[in-house]
Amino acid sequence: MTTFKVLGMTCSHCVGFVTEALEELPGVESVEIDLSTGTVALATDRPVEPAAIRAAVEAAGYEVER
Amino acid sequence: MLIFDGMSDLSAREFVADFFGSFTREVIAGGDAAAIVDRYYTPDIEQIADGVTLDRQRLIDHLRPVRKNLVSCSYDVHEAIRTGDRVAARFTIRAELRRGRTITTEVYLFGELAPDGRMRRTTQATRDVTVA
């Protein structure tokens, strides 16, 4: 399980946008997001590069907390 | 946008559907985000949704990811009432995303309107009713 925080999500649609973007990444099996904390938990079947995660989140219009 | 003046024959349901539908269409169509927000919301807007508060700037900032991800959005207003400058409604939003996902959200809203019809304050509770 990979966990990280995403900044800028404010509603359930934001959650959907980020979920959809991360589900596109190869190896991602599920995406769970806690809107109240911005915490994202990724279940993957192989290692996923942090840079790929960051790029997917940014492409959706949000930012991964550094 | 239809103007709510408290005297109109326009029903509360029509007002709510038009307000949010028209706002979203303008957002998706592009144009200056601040100008769009200012047409629909007063400068002191306070939008609280599920405990998250958005002021004018955060609302404007929110439009950038909305534009990146949203293809279309429909509002089905199930019931609404209005009294003076107050409006309350229960409605369902169906949002179609760029990569094909559809998000369905039921919203329970209480709102306060300015005399010119712009929204001044909203408090919303939402729940995701998307069918997988």
N, CA and C atoms of all chains as a GROMACS GRO file, in nm:
protein
  594
    1MET      N    1   0.085  -0.120   0.000
    1MET     CA    2   0.000   0.000   0.000
    1MET      C    3   0.088   0.125   0.000
    2THR      N    4   0.061   0.217  -0.090
    2THR     CA    5   0.133   0.344  -0.096
    2THR      C    6   0.039   0.454  -0.050
    3THR      N    7   0.083   0.536   0.045
    3THR     CA    8  -0.002   0.646   0.091
    3THR      C    9   0.072   0.779   0.076
    4PHE      N   10  -0.005   0.881   0.046
    4PHE     CA   11   0.050   1.017   0.033
    4PHE      C   12  -0.065   1.115   0.043
    5LYS      N   13  -0.032   1.243   0.052
    5LYS     CA   14  -0.136   1.345   0.062
    5LYS      C   15  -0.145   1.427  -0.066
    6VAL      N   16  -0.268   1.456  -0.105
    6VAL     CA   17  -0.291   1.541  -0.221
    6VAL      C   18  -0.353   1.672  -0.173
    7LEU      N   19  -0.298   1.783  -0.221
    7LEU     CA   20  -0.346   1.915  -0.182
    7LEU      C   21  -0.447   1.968  -0.283
    8GLY      N   22  -0.548   2.036  -0.232
    8GLY     CA   23  -0.640   2.107  -0.320
    8GLY      C   24  -0.774   2.041  -0.342
    9MET      N   25  -0.793   1.920  -0.292
    9MET     CA   26  -0.923   1.855  -0.311
    9MET      C   27  -1.023   1.916  -0.213
   10THR      N   28  -1.139   1.955  -0.263
   10THR     CA   29  -1.237   2.022  -0.177
   10THR      C   30  -1.376   1.959  -0.180
   11CYS      N   31  -1.398   1.861  -0.267
   11CYS     CA   32  -1.533   1.805  -0.277
   11CYS      C   33  -1.525   1.663  -0.334
   12SER      N   34  -1.641   1.600  -0.341
   12SER     CA   35  -1.644   1.461  -0.389
   12SER      C   36  -1.603   1.452  -0.536
   13HIS      N   37  -1.627   1.558  -0.611
   13HIS     CA   38  -1.585   1.555  -0.751
   13HIS      C   39  -1.432   1.558  -0.762
   14CYS      N   40  -1.368   1.635  -0.674
   14CYS     CA   41  -1.221   1.634  -0.671
   14CYS      C   42  -1.170   1.493  -0.646
   15VAL      N   43  -1.234   1.425  -0.552
   15VAL     CA   44  -1.196   1.286  -0.522
   15VAL      C   45  -1.209   1.200  -0.648
   16GLY      N   46  -1.317   1.219  -0.720
   16GLY     CA   47  -1.337   1.143  -0.844
   16GLY      C   48  -1.232   1.175  -0.949
   17PHE      N   49  -1.195   1.302  -0.960
   17PHE     CA   50  -1.094   1.343  -1.059
   17PHE      C   51  -0.961   1.274  -1.029
   18VAL      N   52  -0.920   1.278  -0.902
   18VAL     CA   53  -0.790   1.221  -0.865
   18VAL      C   54  -0.795   1.069  -0.875
   19THR      N   55  -0.906   1.012  -0.833
   19THR     CA   56  -0.920   0.866  -0.842
   19THR      C   57  -0.907   0.820  -0.987
   20GLU      N   58  -0.976   0.888  -1.074
   20GLU     CA   59  -0.973   0.849  -1.216
   20GLU      C   60  -0.832   0.862  -1.273
   21ALA      N   61  -0.762   0.968  -1.236
   21ALA     CA   62  -0.626   0.988  -1.287
   21ALA      C   63  -0.532   0.879  -1.238
   22LEU      N   64  -0.543   0.843  -1.111
   22LEU     CA   65  -0.452   0.742  -1.055
   22LEU      C   66  -0.485   0.601  -1.104
   23GLU      N   67  -0.611   0.575  -1.129
   23GLU     CA   68  -0.649   0.443  -1.178
   23GLU      C   69  -0.593   0.414  -1.317
   24GLU      N   70  -0.555   0.519  -1.387
   24GLU     CA   71  -0.497   0.503  -1.520
   24GLU      C   72  -0.354   0.450  -1.514
   25LEU      N   73  -0.289   0.464  -1.400
   25LEU     CA   74  -0.148   0.424  -1.389
   25LEU      C   75  -0.135   0.271  -1.393
   26PRO      N   76  -0.040   0.220  -1.470
   26PRO     CA   77  -0.018   0.076  -1.473
   26PRO      C   78   0.018   0.023  -1.334
   27GLY      N   79  -0.048  -0.083  -1.294
   27GLY     CA   80  -0.017  -0.145  -1.166
   27GLY      C   81  -0.111  -0.104  -1.054
   28VAL      N   82  -0.189   0.000  -1.074
   28VAL     CA   83  -0.280   0.046  -0.968
   28VAL      C   84  -0.405  -0.041  -0.968
   29GLU      N   85  -0.432  -0.102  -0.853
   29GLU     CA   86  -0.548  -0.189  -0.841
   29GLU      C   87  -0.666  -0.119  -0.776
   30SER      N   88  -0.639  -0.031  -0.680
   30SER     CA   89  -0.748   0.044  -0.617
   30SER      C   90  -0.696   0.175  -0.561
   31VAL      N   91  -0.789   0.270  -0.551
   31VAL     CA   92  -0.756   0.403  -0.499
   31VAL      C   93  -0.858   0.437  -0.392
   32GLU      N   94  -0.808   0.467  -0.272
   32GLU     CA   95  -0.897   0.511  -0.163
   32GLU      C   96  -0.853   0.649  -0.119
   33ILE      N   97  -0.949   0.742  -0.113
   33ILE     CA   98  -0.916   0.879  -0.077
   33ILE      C   99  -1.002   0.925   0.040
   34ASP      N  100  -0.936   0.984   0.140
   34ASP     CA  101  -1.005   1.047   0.253
   34ASP      C  102  -1.003   1.197   0.228
   35LEU      N  103  -1.118   1.251   0.187
   35LEU     CA  104  -1.125   1.392   0.151
   35LEU      C  105  -1.089   1.483   0.269
   36SER      N  106  -1.129   1.445   0.389
   36SER     CA  107  -1.108   1.532   0.504
   36SER      C  108  -0.961   1.554   0.535
   37THR      N  109  -0.877   1.458   0.500
   37THR     CA  110  -0.733   1.472   0.527
   37THR      C  111  -0.651   1.486   0.398
   38GLY      N  112  -0.712   1.456   0.285
   38GLY     CA  113  -0.638   1.457   0.159
   38GLY      C  114  -0.552   1.334   0.139
   39THR      N  115  -0.569   1.236   0.225
   39THR     CA  116  -0.484   1.116   0.219
   39THR      C  117  -0.531   1.021   0.110
   40VAL      N  118  -0.436   0.976   0.030
   40VAL     CA  119  -0.464   0.882  -0.078
   40VAL      C  120  -0.392   0.751  -0.048
   41ALA      N  121  -0.461   0.641  -0.060
   41ALA     CA  122  -0.400   0.509  -0.041
   41ALA      C  123  -0.414   0.432  -0.172
   42LEU      N  124  -0.299   0.393  -0.225
   42LEU     CA  125  -0.297   0.318  -0.351
   42LEU      C  126  -0.262   0.173  -0.323
   43ALA      N  127  -0.342   0.083  -0.374
   43ALA     CA  128  -0.304  -0.058  -0.373
   43ALA      C  129  -0.254  -0.090  -0.512
   44THR      N  130  -0.134  -0.149  -0.518
   44THR     CA  131  -0.074  -0.175  -0.649
   44THR      C  132  -0.023  -0.319  -0.656
   45ASP      N  133  -0.012  -0.370  -0.777
   45ASP     CA  134   0.041  -0.505  -0.792
   45ASP      C  135   0.187  -0.505  -0.833
   46ARG      N  136   0.247  -0.384  -0.836
   46ARG     CA  137   0.390  -0.368  -0.867
   46ARG      C  138   0.431  -0.230  -0.818
   47PRO      N  139   0.559  -0.206  -0.807
   47PRO     CA  140   0.602  -0.072  -0.765
   47PRO      C  141   0.560   0.034  -0.868
   48VAL      N  142   0.511   0.146  -0.817
   48VAL     CA  143   0.475   0.258  -0.906
   48VAL      C  144   0.564   0.376  -0.871
   49GLU      N  145   0.629   0.431  -0.971
   49GLU     CA  146   0.723   0.540  -0.950
   49GLU      C  147   0.653   0.663  -0.890
   50PRO      N  148   0.712   0.720  -0.785
   50PRO     CA  149   0.653   0.843  -0.729
   50PRO      C  150   0.636   0.953  -0.833
   51ALA      N  151   0.729   0.960  -0.927
   51ALA     CA  152   0.719   1.063  -1.031
   51ALA      C  153   0.594   1.043  -1.117
   52ALA      N  154   0.559   0.918  -1.140
   52ALA     CA  155   0.440   0.889  -1.220
   52ALA      C  156   0.314   0.928  -1.143
   53ILE      N  157   0.316   0.901  -1.013
   53ILE     CA  158   0.202   0.939  -0.929
   53ILE      C  159   0.187   1.090  -0.929
   54ARG      N  160   0.300   1.157  -0.907
   54ARG     CA  161   0.297   1.303  -0.902
   54ARG      C  162   0.246   1.362  -1.035
   55ALA      N  163   0.292   1.306  -1.144
   55ALA     CA  164   0.252   1.356  -1.276
   55ALA      C  165   0.102   1.335  -1.299
   56ALA      N  166   0.050   1.222  -1.257
   56ALA     CA  167  -0.093   1.194  -1.277
   56ALA      C  168  -0.178   1.289  -1.194
   57VAL      N  169  -0.135   1.312  -1.070
   57VAL     CA  170  -0.210   1.404  -0.982
   57VAL      C  171  -0.207   1.546  -1.039
   58GLU      N  172  -0.089   1.586  -1.084
   58GLU     CA  173  -0.076   1.722  -1.138
   58GLU      C  174  -0.155   1.738  -1.268
   59ALA      N  175  -0.160   1.632  -1.347
   59ALA     CA  176  -0.238   1.638  -1.472
   59ALA      C  177  -0.387   1.656  -1.443
   60ALA      N  178  -0.428   1.607  -1.327
   60ALA     CA  179  -0.569   1.623  -1.288
   60ALA      C  180  -0.596   1.760  -1.226
   61GLY      N  181  -0.490   1.837  -1.202
   61GLY     CA  182  -0.508   1.973  -1.150
   61GLY      C  183  -0.481   1.988  -1.002
   62TYR      N  184  -0.413   1.889  -0.942
   62TYR     CA  185  -0.386   1.893  -0.798
   62TYR      C  186  -0.236   1.876  -0.774
   63GLU      N  187  -0.198   1.866  -0.649
   63GLU     CA  188  -0.057   1.862  -0.614
   63GLU      C  189  -0.034   1.759  -0.503
   64VAL      N  190   0.074   1.682  -0.518
   64VAL     CA  191   0.113   1.590  -0.412
   64VAL      C  192   0.195   1.666  -0.309
   65GLU      N  193   0.160   1.648  -0.182
   65GLU     CA  194   0.235   1.715  -0.075
   65GLU      C  195   0.376   1.659  -0.070
   66ARG      N  196   0.472   1.748  -0.063
   66ARG     CA  197   0.614   1.706  -0.060
   66ARG      C  198   0.658   1.683   0.083
   67MET      N  199  -2.804   3.330  -1.655
   67MET     CA  200  -2.853   3.304  -1.520
   67MET      C  201  -2.985   3.375  -1.499
   68LEU      N  202  -3.078   3.307  -1.439
   68LEU     CA  203  -3.204   3.368  -1.404
   68LEU      C  204  -3.190   3.440  -1.270
   69ILE      N  205  -3.251   3.553  -1.259
   69ILE     CA  206  -3.239   3.631  -1.137
   69ILE      C  207  -3.353   3.597  -1.042
   70PHE      N  208  -3.318   3.571  -0.920
   70PHE     CA  209  -3.417   3.542  -0.816
   70PHE      C  210  -3.446   3.672  -0.742
   71ASP      N  211  -3.571   3.717  -0.751
   71ASP     CA  212  -3.604   3.842  -0.683
   71ASP      C  213  -3.709   3.823  -0.574
   72GLY      N  214  -3.742   3.698  -0.549
   72GLY     CA  215  -3.840   3.672  -0.445
   72GLY      C  216  -3.982   3.698  -0.488
   73MET      N  217  -4.001   3.754  -0.609
   73MET     CA  218  -4.135   3.788  -0.657
   73MET      C  219  -4.168   3.710  -0.784
   74SER      N  220  -4.066   3.648  -0.840
   74SER     CA  221  -4.082   3.582  -0.969
   74SER      C  222  -4.173   3.460  -0.960
   75ASP      N  223  -4.233   3.429  -1.074
   75ASP     CA  224  -4.312   3.306  -1.082
   75ASP      C  225  -4.222   3.184  -1.098
   76LEU      N  226  -4.096   3.210  -1.125
   76LEU     CA  227  -4.002   3.101  -1.143
   76LEU      C  228  -4.003   3.012  -1.018
   77SER      N  229  -4.017   2.885  -1.038
   77SER     CA  230  -4.022   2.797  -0.921
   77SER      C  231  -3.885   2.782  -0.859
   78ALA      N  232  -3.884   2.747  -0.733
   78ALA     CA  233  -3.757   2.727  -0.664
   78ALA      C  234  -3.676   2.617  -0.731
   79ARG      N  235  -3.744   2.512  -0.776
   79ARG     CA  236  -3.672   2.403  -0.843
   79ARG      C  237  -3.605   2.454  -0.970
   80GLU      N  238  -3.679   2.532  -1.048
   80GLU     CA  239  -3.622   2.586  -1.172
   80GLU      C  240  -3.505   2.679  -1.142
   81PHE      N  241  -3.521   2.757  -1.038
   81PHE     CA  242  -3.412   2.848  -1.003
   81PHE      C  243  -3.284   2.772  -0.969
   82VAL      N  244  -3.297   2.672  -0.886
   82VAL     CA  245  -3.178   2.596  -0.844
   82VAL      C  246  -3.115   2.525  -0.964
   83ALA      N  247  -3.200   2.463  -1.046
   83ALA     CA  248  -3.147   2.392  -1.163
   83ALA      C  249  -3.078   2.489  -1.258
   84ASP      N  250  -3.139   2.605  -1.278
   84ASP     CA  251  -3.081   2.701  -1.370
   84ASP      C  252  -2.952   2.762  -1.314
   85PHE      N  253  -2.954   2.794  -1.185
   85PHE     CA  254  -2.838   2.858  -1.123
   85PHE      C  255  -2.714   2.770  -1.140
   86PHE      N  256  -2.723   2.646  -1.093
   86PHE     CA  257  -2.604   2.560  -1.096
   86PHE      C  258  -2.575   2.508  -1.237
   87GLY      N  259  -2.681   2.481  -1.314
   87GLY     CA  260  -2.659   2.434  -1.450
   87GLY      C  261  -2.592   2.540  -1.536
   88SER      N  262  -2.640   2.662  -1.525
   88SER     CA  263  -2.583   2.771  -1.604
   88SER      C  264  -2.439   2.801  -1.560
   89PHE      N  265  -2.416   2.801  -1.430
   89PHE     CA  266  -2.280   2.825  -1.378
   89PHE      C  267  -2.183   2.719  -1.432
   90THR      N  268  -2.223   2.594  -1.423
   90THR     CA  269  -2.134   2.487  -1.466
   90THR      C  270  -2.108   2.493  -1.616
   91ARG      N  271  -2.211   2.521  -1.693
   91ARG     CA  272  -2.191   2.533  -1.838
   91ARG      C  273  -2.090   2.643  -1.871
   92GLU      N  274  -2.101   2.755  -1.801
   92GLU     CA  275  -2.006   2.864  -1.826
   92GLU      C  276  -1.864   2.823  -1.786
   93VAL      N  277  -1.853   2.752  -1.677
   93VAL     CA  278  -1.721   2.707  -1.631
   93VAL      C  279  -1.657   2.615  -1.734
   94ILE      N  280  -1.734   2.518  -1.782
   94ILE     CA  281  -1.681   2.422  -1.878
   94ILE      C  282  -1.647   2.491  -2.010
   95ALA      N  283  -1.728   2.590  -2.048
   95ALA     CA  284  -1.706   2.658  -2.176
   95ALA      C  285  -1.576   2.738  -2.177
   96GLY      N  286  -1.524   2.771  -2.059
   96GLY     CA  287  -1.401   2.849  -2.052
   96GLY      C  288  -1.432   2.993  -2.018
   97GLY      N  289  -1.335   3.080  -2.043
   97GLY     CA  290  -1.352   3.220  -2.006
   97GLY      C  291  -1.288   3.247  -1.871
   98ASP      N  292  -1.291   3.371  -1.832
   98ASP     CA  293  -1.224   3.412  -1.710
   98ASP      C  294  -1.294   3.356  -1.586
   99ALA      N  295  -1.222   3.275  -1.509
   99ALA     CA  296  -1.284   3.206  -1.396
   99ALA      C  297  -1.336   3.304  -1.291
  100ALA      N  298  -1.258   3.408  -1.263
  100ALA     CA  299  -1.300   3.505  -1.162
  100ALA      C  300  -1.428   3.576  -1.206
  101ALA      N  301  -1.434   3.611  -1.333
  101ALA     CA  302  -1.553   3.682  -1.384
  101ALA      C  303  -1.677   3.593  -1.375
  102ILE      N  304  -1.658   3.465  -1.403
  102ILE     CA  305  -1.773   3.372  -1.394
  102ILE      C  306  -1.819   3.360  -1.249
  103VAL      N  307  -1.724   3.339  -1.160
  103VAL     CA  308  -1.760   3.328  -1.018
  103VAL      C  309  -1.832   3.455  -0.972
  104ASP      N  310  -1.783   3.570  -1.015
  104ASP     CA  311  -1.843   3.696  -0.970
  104ASP      C  312  -1.982   3.720  -1.027
  105ARG      N  313  -2.014   3.653  -1.136
  105ARG     CA  314  -2.151   3.666  -1.189
  105ARG      C  315  -2.251   3.586  -1.106
  106TYR      N  316  -2.205   3.483  -1.039
  106TYR     CA  317  -2.296   3.393  -0.968
  106TYR      C  318  -2.285   3.403  -0.816
  107TYR      N  319  -2.173   3.452  -0.768
  107TYR     CA  320  -2.149   3.455  -0.623
  107TYR      C  321  -2.104   3.595  -0.581
  108THR      N  322  -2.147   3.636  -0.462
  108THR     CA  323  -2.103   3.766  -0.411
  108THR      C  324  -1.957   3.756  -0.367
  109PRO      N  325  -1.888   3.870  -0.358
  109PRO     CA  326  -1.745   3.866  -0.322
  109PRO      C  327  -1.719   3.804  -0.185
  110ASP      N  328  -1.818   3.809  -0.097
  110ASP     CA  329  -1.799   3.752   0.037
  110ASP      C  330  -1.856   3.611   0.047
  111ILE      N  331  -1.867   3.544  -0.066
  111ILE     CA  332  -1.924   3.408  -0.067
  111ILE      C  333  -1.854   3.318   0.034
  112GLU      N  334  -1.936   3.241   0.102
  112GLU     CA  335  -1.884   3.136   0.188
  112GLU      C  336  -1.960   3.009   0.154
  113GLN      N  337  -1.891   2.917   0.091
  113GLN     CA  338  -1.953   2.791   0.052
  113GLN      C  339  -1.894   2.679   0.138
  114ILE      N  340  -1.980   2.620   0.219
  114ILE     CA  341  -1.935   2.512   0.307
  114ILE      C  342  -1.997   2.382   0.258
  115ALA      N  343  -1.914   2.290   0.215
  115ALA     CA  344  -1.962   2.161   0.166
  115ALA      C  345  -1.894   2.050   0.244
  116ASP      N  346  -1.972   1.972   0.316
  116ASP     CA  347  -1.918   1.863   0.396
  116ASP      C  348  -1.806   1.911   0.488
  117GLY      N  349  -1.824   2.031   0.542
  117GLY     CA  350  -1.728   2.085   0.638
  117GLY      C  351  -1.611   2.158   0.576
  118VAL      N  352  -1.600   2.156   0.443
  118VAL     CA  353  -1.490   2.225   0.376
  118VAL      C  354  -1.540   2.362   0.330
  119THR      N  355  -1.472   2.468   0.372
  119THR     CA  356  -1.515   2.604   0.341
  119THR      C  357  -1.437   2.659   0.222
  120LEU      N  358  -1.511   2.712   0.126
  120LEU     CA  359  -1.450   2.780   0.012
  120LEU      C  360  -1.490   2.926   0.016
  121ASP      N  361  -1.390   3.015   0.009
  121ASP     CA  362  -1.421   3.157  -0.011
  121ASP      C  363  -1.408   3.185  -0.161
  122ARG      N  364  -1.416   3.311  -0.200
  122ARG     CA  365  -1.415   3.344  -0.342
  122ARG      C  366  -1.290   3.290  -0.411
  123GLN      N  367  -1.172   3.312  -0.351
  123GLN     CA  368  -1.049   3.270  -0.418
  123GLN      C  369  -1.040   3.118  -0.429
  124ARG      N  370  -1.079   3.048  -0.325
  124ARG     CA  371  -1.074   2.901  -0.331
  124ARG      C  372  -1.175   2.849  -0.432
  125LEU      N  373  -1.287   2.919  -0.444
  125LEU     CA  374  -1.387   2.879  -0.544
  125LEU      C  375  -1.330   2.898  -0.686
  126ILE      N  376  -1.264   3.009  -0.707
  126ILE     CA  377  -1.200   3.034  -0.838
  126ILE      C  378  -1.093   2.928  -0.864
  127ASP      N  379  -1.011   2.901  -0.765
  127ASP     CA  380  -0.904   2.801  -0.781
  127ASP      C  381  -0.962   2.663  -0.814
  128HIS      N  382  -1.078   2.635  -0.758
  128HIS     CA  383  -1.142   2.504  -0.778
  128HIS      C  384  -1.182   2.482  -0.924
  129LEU      N  385  -1.202   2.591  -0.997
  129LEU     CA  386  -1.249   2.577  -1.135
  129LEU      C  387  -1.143   2.520  -1.228
  130ARG      N  388  -1.017   2.536  -1.193
  130ARG     CA  389  -0.910   2.485  -1.280
  130ARG      C  390  -0.916   2.333  -1.293
  131PRO      N  391  -0.915   2.257  -1.183
  131PRO     CA  392  -0.930   2.111  -1.200
  131PRO      C  393  -1.066   2.070  -1.254
  132VAL      N  394  -1.168   2.147  -1.224
  132VAL     CA  395  -1.301   2.116  -1.280
  132VAL      C  396  -1.293   2.120  -1.432
  133ARG      N  397  -1.231   2.222  -1.485
  133ARG     CA  398  -1.220   2.235  -1.630
  133ARG      C  399  -1.134   2.126  -1.691
  134LYS      N  400  -1.032   2.084  -1.618
  134LYS     CA  401  -0.943   1.980  -1.669
  134LYS      C  402  -1.014   1.845  -1.679
  135ASN      N  403  -1.110   1.822  -1.592
  135ASN     CA  404  -1.163   1.686  -1.575
  135ASN      C  405  -1.308   1.668  -1.615
  136LEU      N  406  -1.385   1.774  -1.613
  136LEU     CA  407  -1.530   1.760  -1.632
  136LEU      C  408  -1.569   1.782  -1.778
  137VAL      N  409  -1.650   1.691  -1.830
  137VAL     CA  410  -1.700   1.704  -1.967
  137VAL      C  411  -1.839   1.764  -1.966
  138SER      N  412  -1.924   1.713  -1.878
  138SER     CA  413  -2.061   1.766  -1.869
  138SER      C  414  -2.114   1.739  -1.729
  139CYS      N  415  -2.221   1.810  -1.697
  139CYS     CA  416  -2.277   1.798  -1.564
  139CYS      C  417  -2.426   1.830  -1.571
  140SER      N  418  -2.508   1.748  -1.510
  140SER     CA  419  -2.652   1.777  -1.509
  140SER      C  420  -2.702   1.784  -1.366
  141TYR      N  421  -2.805   1.862  -1.346
  141TYR     CA  422  -2.863   1.882  -1.213
  141TYR      C  423  -3.009   1.842  -1.217
  142ASP      N  424  -3.044   1.745  -1.137
  142ASP     CA  425  -3.183   1.700  -1.126
  142ASP      C  426  -3.233   1.743  -0.988
  143VAL      N  427  -3.313   1.847  -0.986
  143VAL     CA  428  -3.359   1.902  -0.858
  143VAL      C  429  -3.488   1.831  -0.817
  144HIS      N  430  -3.480   1.758  -0.709
  144HIS     CA  431  -3.593   1.677  -0.664
  144HIS      C  432  -3.695   1.760  -0.589
  145GLU      N  433  -3.647   1.851  -0.507
  145GLU     CA  434  -3.738   1.939  -0.433
  145GLU      C  435  -3.662   2.063  -0.390
  146ALA      N  436  -3.735   2.174  -0.381
  146ALA     CA  437  -3.671   2.299  -0.342
  146ALA      C  438  -3.778   2.392  -0.287
  147ILE      N  439  -3.736   2.476  -0.195
  147ILE     CA  440  -3.824   2.580  -0.143
  147ILE      C  441  -3.746   2.709  -0.132
  148ARG      N  442  -3.816   2.819  -0.137
  148ARG     CA  443  -3.749   2.948  -0.118
  148ARG      C  444  -3.841   3.039  -0.039
  149THR      N  445  -3.780   3.113   0.049
  149THR     CA  446  -3.853   3.210   0.129
  149THR      C  447  -3.763   3.331   0.144
  150GLY      N  448  -3.807   3.444   0.089
  150GLY     CA  449  -3.724   3.564   0.094
  150GLY      C  450  -3.590   3.538   0.028
  151ASP      N  451  -3.483   3.560   0.104
  151ASP     CA  452  -3.350   3.543   0.045
  151ASP      C  453  -3.292   3.404   0.073
  152ARG      N  454  -3.375   3.313   0.117
  152ARG     CA  455  -3.325   3.180   0.152
  152ARG      C  456  -3.378   3.076   0.053
  153VAL      N  457  -3.295   2.979   0.025
  153VAL     CA  458  -3.334   2.870  -0.062
  153VAL      C  459  -3.280   2.740  -0.004
  154ALA      N  460  -3.357   2.634  -0.017
  154ALA     CA  461  -3.313   2.502   0.025
  154ALA      C  462  -3.351   2.404  -0.084
  155ALA      N  463  -3.267   2.305  -0.105
  155ALA     CA  464  -3.294   2.212  -0.214
  155ALA      C  465  -3.225   2.078  -0.191
  156ARG      N  466  -3.285   1.976  -0.250
  156ARG     CA  467  -3.221   1.844  -0.257
  156ARG      C  468  -3.212   1.810  -0.404
  157PHE      N  469  -3.093   1.784  -0.450
  157PHE     CA  470  -3.076   1.756  -0.593
  157PHE      C  471  -2.963   1.656  -0.616
  158THR      N  472  -2.963   1.601  -0.738
  158THR     CA  473  -2.860   1.505  -0.777
  158THR      C  474  -2.778   1.562  -0.892
  159ILE      N  475  -2.648   1.554  -0.874
  159ILE     CA  476  -2.555   1.598  -0.980
  159ILE      C  477  -2.500   1.474  -1.049
  160ARG      N  478  -2.506   1.473  -1.181
  160ARG     CA  479  -2.442   1.367  -1.258
  160ARG      C  480  -2.330   1.430  -1.339
  161ALA      N  481  -2.208   1.394  -1.302
  161ALA     CA  482  -2.092   1.454  -1.363
  161ALA      C  483  -2.020   1.352  -1.449
  162GLU      N  484  -2.001   1.386  -1.576
  162GLU     CA  485  -1.927   1.298  -1.668
  162GLU      C  486  -1.784   1.349  -1.678
  163LEU      N  487  -1.690   1.261  -1.648
  163LEU     CA  488  -1.548   1.299  -1.648
  163LEU      C  489  -1.482   1.268  -1.781
  164ARG      N  490  -1.367   1.329  -1.800
  164ARG     CA  491  -1.299   1.322  -1.930
  164ARG      C  492  -1.262   1.180  -1.970
  165ARG      N  493  -1.226   1.098  -1.874
  165ARG     CA  494  -1.184   0.962  -1.909
  165ARG      C  495  -1.299   0.862  -1.905
  166GLY      N  496  -1.421   0.910  -1.887
  166GLY     CA  497  -1.536   0.821  -1.901
  166GLY      C  498  -1.611   0.790  -1.773
  167ARG      N  499  -1.551   0.818  -1.658
  167ARG     CA  500  -1.619   0.792  -1.531
  167ARG      C  501  -1.739   0.886  -1.514
  168THR      N  502  -1.843   0.836  -1.451
  168THR     CA  503  -1.956   0.922  -1.414
  168THR      C  504  -1.969   0.921  -1.261
  169ILE      N  505  -1.977   1.039  -1.204
  169ILE     CA  506  -1.994   1.053  -1.059
  169ILE      C  507  -2.134   1.107  -1.032
  170THR      N  508  -2.207   1.038  -0.947
  170THR     CA  509  -2.342   1.083  -0.913
  170THR      C  510  -2.343   1.121  -0.765
  171THR      N  511  -2.385   1.243  -0.738
  171THR     CA  512  -2.379   1.296  -0.602
  171THR      C  513  -2.514   1.354  -0.563
  172GLU      N  514  -2.564   1.313  -0.449
  172GLU     CA  515  -2.686   1.375  -0.398
  172GLU      C  516  -2.645   1.488  -0.304
  173VAL      N  517  -2.712   1.603  -0.319
  173VAL     CA  518  -2.674   1.723  -0.244
  173VAL      C  519  -2.795   1.776  -0.168
  174TYR      N  520  -2.769   1.814  -0.044
  174TYR     CA  521  -2.870   1.880   0.040
  174TYR      C  522  -2.815   2.019   0.069
  175LEU      N  523  -2.882   2.120   0.019
  175LEU     CA  524  -2.826   2.256   0.020
  175LEU      C  525  -2.916   2.354   0.091
  176PHE      N  526  -2.855   2.441   0.170
  176PHE     CA  527  -2.921   2.559   0.224
  176PHE      C  528  -2.843   2.680   0.174
  177GLY      N  529  -2.914   2.777   0.118
  177GLY     CA  530  -2.844   2.891   0.060
  177GLY      C  531  -2.906   3.024   0.099
  178GLU      N  532  -2.818   3.126   0.097
  178GLU     CA  533  -2.863   3.262   0.120
  178GLU      C  534  -2.826   3.344  -0.002
  179LEU      N  535  -2.924   3.418  -0.056
  179LEU     CA  536  -2.905   3.492  -0.179
  179LEU      C  537  -2.894   3.641  -0.153
  180ALA      N  538  -2.818   3.708  -0.239
  180ALA     CA  539  -2.813   3.854  -0.237
  180ALA      C  540  -2.934   3.906  -0.315
  181PRO      N  541  -2.970   4.032  -0.299
  181PRO     CA  542  -3.085   4.088  -0.371
  181PRO      C  543  -3.075   4.074  -0.522
  182ASP      N  544  -2.953   4.070  -0.576
  182ASP     CA  545  -2.936   4.060  -0.721
  182ASP      C  546  -2.938   3.915  -0.771
  183GLY      N  547  -2.964   3.821  -0.685
  183GLY     CA  548  -2.976   3.682  -0.727
  183GLY      C  549  -2.850   3.601  -0.713
  184ARG      N  550  -2.739   3.666  -0.677
  184ARG     CA  551  -2.615   3.590  -0.659
  184ARG      C  552  -2.618   3.518  -0.524
  185MET      N  553  -2.542   3.409  -0.520
  185MET     CA  554  -2.535   3.331  -0.398
  185MET      C  555  -2.436   3.395  -0.302
  186ARG      N  556  -2.477   3.407  -0.177
  186ARG     CA  557  -2.391   3.471  -0.076
  186ARG      C  558  -2.333   3.368   0.021
  187ARG      N  559  -2.411   3.264   0.047
  187ARG     CA  560  -2.364   3.164   0.143
  187ARG      C  561  -2.437   3.034   0.114
  188THR      N  562  -2.364   2.925   0.114
  188THR     CA  563  -2.430   2.795   0.104
  188THR      C  564  -2.368   2.700   0.206
  189THR      N  565  -2.453   2.615   0.257
  189THR     CA  566  -2.409   2.504   0.341
  189THR      C  567  -2.464   2.378   0.277
  190GLN      N  568  -2.375   2.283   0.249
  190GLN     CA  569  -2.417   2.164   0.176
  190GLN      C  570  -2.366   2.037   0.245
  191ALA      N  571  -2.449   1.938   0.242
  191ALA     CA  572  -2.405   1.803   0.277
  191ALA      C  573  -2.424   1.719   0.151
  192THR      N  574  -2.326   1.635   0.121
  192THR     CA  575  -2.335   1.556  -0.001
  192THR      C  576  -2.308   1.410   0.030
  193ARG      N  577  -2.357   1.325  -0.059
  193ARG     CA  578  -2.319   1.183  -0.048
  193ARG      C  579  -2.307   1.127  -0.189
  194ASP      N  580  -2.207   1.045  -0.205
  194ASP     CA  581  -2.180   0.983  -0.334
  194ASP      C  582  -2.280   0.868  -0.354
  195VAL      N  583  -2.360   0.877  -0.460
  195VAL     CA  584  -2.458   0.771  -0.489
  195VAL      C  585  -2.426   0.706  -0.624
  196THR      N  586  -2.300   0.717  -0.664
  196THR     CA  587  -2.257   0.656  -0.789
  196THR      C  588  -2.277   0.505  -0.784
  197VAL      N  589  -2.337   0.452  -0.890
  197VAL     CA  590  -2.354   0.308  -0.901
  197VAL      C  591  -2.236   0.253  -0.979
  198ALA      N  592  -2.162   0.166  -0.915
  198ALA     CA  593  -2.040   0.113  -0.980
  198ALA      C  594  -2.075   0.029  -1.101
   0.00000   0.00000   0.00000
